[in-house]
Amino acid sequence: MKKIVKVLIAVIAFCILLIVSGCFFTVRENQYAVVTQFGRIVRVEDTAGLKWKIPFIQSTSYLPRNIQIYDLYPSDVITSDKKSMISDNYILWQITDPVRFMQTLNGSTATAEDRASVAVYNATKNIISSMSQDEIISARGDRLTQMVTDESNSDIGGYGIVIHKAQIKALDLPDDNKSAVYERMISERNNIAASYRAQGESDAQKIRNDTDRSVSVMQSEARMQADIIIAEGEAQYMQILAEAYDTPEKAEFYNFLRSLDALKASMTGEGNTVILDKDSELVRILYGLQGDMRIE
């Protein structure tokens, strides 16, 4: 009898423990906990901690609360000018409405990633097909990423998820088209560079011409000023001479000095001979002649 009582107590204790353990569950920081009762969602716990539920009647499903990353397979897309390109994307997505997520996607993250990848592929194809290859190359980066992200979210808004970023990792040409496109791009860049060089040379020549013209004008003005100054100086010199030799005696003395200067200049060097008139004043000076002294 005692043995049966012990077994019964043990069974009761186990049942109590099972019931108590079924009343509580734990929610982590990066989780949603969705509580359902007979397949119907009762509530969603979105704060971390120890929570409770009705055992055996209510069940709990966990969904990721943090941002998820999903890498897409590269895919072919066609531009508006019929150029083929290869797009390689990844997406950052997150569950924002756990109730709708459970109702539409049955709480499956794999299904959510499939729907998000389809939305991103369609958005990428639509946007690239509306742009030329040159426009796509110009828009690569944040602008193109934002365009794809916005259009992708318009397709998945009913699933309780949001795409934070549909990033294009690579947008390349097929291998057989790369060489031709690169050659065309190089040729275009060379043409642009040649245009810049020609414009630069034209501007440089214009600057040189303007500078040469300015220098010529300044030189002409400087020569004119120099000629004016020289003429003024010579006029002042002549005026000074006129004032200095304004009597016959002074004029005769001036002529005498000029004669000496001329004689000095003619005697410069070796082997020079000077022929003078016998009545020249220089002869009188050189030979010390006075009065009516005659020279034969």
Secondary structure as UniProt FT lines:
FT   HELIX           2..23
FT   STRAND          24..27
FT   TURN            29..30
FT   STRAND          31..37
FT   TURN            38..39
FT   STRAND          40..45
FT   STRAND          49..52
FT   TURN            55..57
FT   STRAND          58..64
FT   STRAND          68..71
FT   STRAND          75..78
FT   TURN            80..81
FT   STRAND          84..95
FT   HELIX           98..105
FT   TURN            106..107
FT   HELIX           109..129
FT   HELIX           133..139
FT   TURN            140..141
FT   HELIX           142..156
FT   HELIX           157..159
FT   STRAND          161..172
FT   HELIX           175..244
FT   HELIX           248..266
FT   TURN            278..279
FT   HELIX           281..287
FT   TURN            291..292
//
